[in-house]
Amino acid sequence: MFCHGTDGKATQVSYPNLDGQSAEYLYSAMKAYQLGERTGPMAEMMRAQLQRLNDQDLRDIAAFYASSQ
């Protein structure tokens, strides 16, 4: 939550905002990080953060941020 803020608004310009994104996009992005399908400088950190979450957890997180503006 540090990078994207507790409200889904990024704490730095290099991080994307999560608030208002579509739930399906957020879910698929988190799933791709979790499965190691996304690469880049933050991919390993994201994978570590998501590793212990199950599918429903990911869907709940996605729905939460998708519903905020």
TORVEXDREN-547484 format. One record per residue (C-alpha): x, y, z; residue in one letter; residue number from 1. Coordinates in nm, 2 decimals. Each point is the difference from the previous one (the first is absolute). Layout:
REM TORVEXDREN-547484
u: X v: Y w: Z code: A pos: NUM
...
This chain:
REM TORVEXDREN-547484
u: 0.00 v: 0.00 w: 0.00 code: M pos: 1
u: 0.30 v: 0.23 w: 0.03 code: F pos: 2
u: 0.05 v: 0.05 w: -0.37 code: C pos: 3
u: -0.36 v: 0.03 w: -0.10 code: H pos: 4
u: -0.13 v: 0.16 w: 0.32 code: G pos: 5
u: -0.28 v: -0.13 w: 0.22 code: T pos: 6
u: -0.25 v: 0.18 w: -0.21 code: D pos: 7
u: 0.14 v: -0.13 w: -0.34 code: G pos: 8
u: 0.16 v: 0.34 w: -0.08 code: K pos: 9
u: 0.37 v: -0.05 w: -0.08 code: A pos: 10
u: 0.25 v: 0.14 w: 0.24 code: T pos: 11
u: 0.25 v: 0.07 w: -0.29 code: Q pos: 12
u: -0.06 v: 0.10 w: -0.36 code: V pos: 13
u: 0.18 v: -0.32 w: -0.12 code: S pos: 14
u: -0.27 v: -0.22 w: 0.16 code: Y pos: 15
u: -0.34 v: -0.04 w: -0.16 code: P pos: 16
u: -0.32 v: 0.10 w: 0.18 code: N pos: 17
u: -0.22 v: -0.29 w: 0.09 code: L pos: 18
u: -0.32 v: 0.19 w: 0.08 code: D pos: 19
u: -0.26 v: -0.01 w: -0.27 code: G pos: 20
u: 0.18 v: -0.26 w: -0.22 code: Q pos: 21
u: -0.23 v: -0.28 w: -0.12 code: S pos: 22
u: -0.03 v: -0.30 w: 0.24 code: A pos: 23
u: 0.09 v: -0.24 w: -0.29 code: E pos: 24
u: 0.32 v: 0.19 w: -0.09 code: Y pos: 25
u: 0.11 v: 0.01 w: 0.37 code: L pos: 26
u: -0.07 v: -0.36 w: 0.05 code: Y pos: 27
u: 0.18 v: -0.12 w: -0.31 code: S pos: 28
u: 0.30 v: 0.23 w: 0.07 code: A pos: 29
u: 0.03 v: -0.14 w: 0.36 code: M pos: 30
u: -0.04 v: -0.36 w: -0.13 code: K pos: 31
u: 0.27 v: 0.06 w: -0.26 code: A pos: 32
u: 0.24 v: 0.13 w: 0.26 code: Y pos: 33
u: -0.09 v: -0.29 w: 0.23 code: Q pos: 34
u: 0.07 v: -0.25 w: -0.27 code: L pos: 35
u: 0.33 v: 0.17 w: -0.10 code: G pos: 36
u: -0.14 v: 0.09 w: -0.34 code: E pos: 37
u: 0.08 v: 0.37 w: 0.04 code: R pos: 38
u: 0.36 v: 0.13 w: 0.00 code: T pos: 39
u: 0.16 v: 0.33 w: 0.08 code: G pos: 40
u: 0.17 v: 0.17 w: 0.28 code: P pos: 41
u: -0.29 v: -0.04 w: 0.25 code: M pos: 42
u: -0.12 v: -0.34 w: -0.11 code: A pos: 43
u: 0.18 v: -0.20 w: 0.27 code: E pos: 44
u: -0.12 v: 0.23 w: 0.27 code: M pos: 45
u: -0.36 v: -0.02 w: -0.13 code: M pos: 46
u: 0.02 v: -0.38 w: -0.02 code: R pos: 47
u: 0.13 v: -0.03 w: 0.36 code: A pos: 48
u: -0.29 v: 0.23 w: 0.12 code: Q pos: 49
u: -0.26 v: -0.21 w: -0.19 code: L pos: 50
u: 0.14 v: -0.35 w: 0.06 code: Q pos: 51
u: -0.21 v: -0.09 w: 0.31 code: R pos: 52
u: -0.33 v: 0.12 w: -0.14 code: L pos: 53
u: -0.26 v: -0.23 w: -0.15 code: N pos: 54
u: -0.21 v: 0.07 w: -0.30 code: D pos: 55
u: -0.29 v: 0.14 w: 0.21 code: Q pos: 56
u: 0.24 v: 0.24 w: 0.18 code: D pos: 57
u: 0.11 v: 0.13 w: -0.34 code: L pos: 58
u: -0.35 v: 0.05 w: -0.12 code: R pos: 59
u: -0.10 v: 0.18 w: 0.32 code: D pos: 60
u: 0.30 v: 0.23 w: -0.02 code: I pos: 61
u: -0.08 v: 0.07 w: -0.37 code: A pos: 62
u: -0.37 v: 0.08 w: 0.08 code: A pos: 63
u: 0.10 v: 0.23 w: 0.29 code: F pos: 64
u: 0.23 v: 0.22 w: -0.22 code: Y pos: 65
u: -0.24 v: -0.02 w: -0.30 code: A pos: 66
u: -0.28 v: 0.14 w: 0.22 code: S pos: 67
u: 0.21 v: 0.30 w: 0.13 code: S pos: 68
u: 0.05 v: 0.32 w: -0.19 code: Q pos: 69
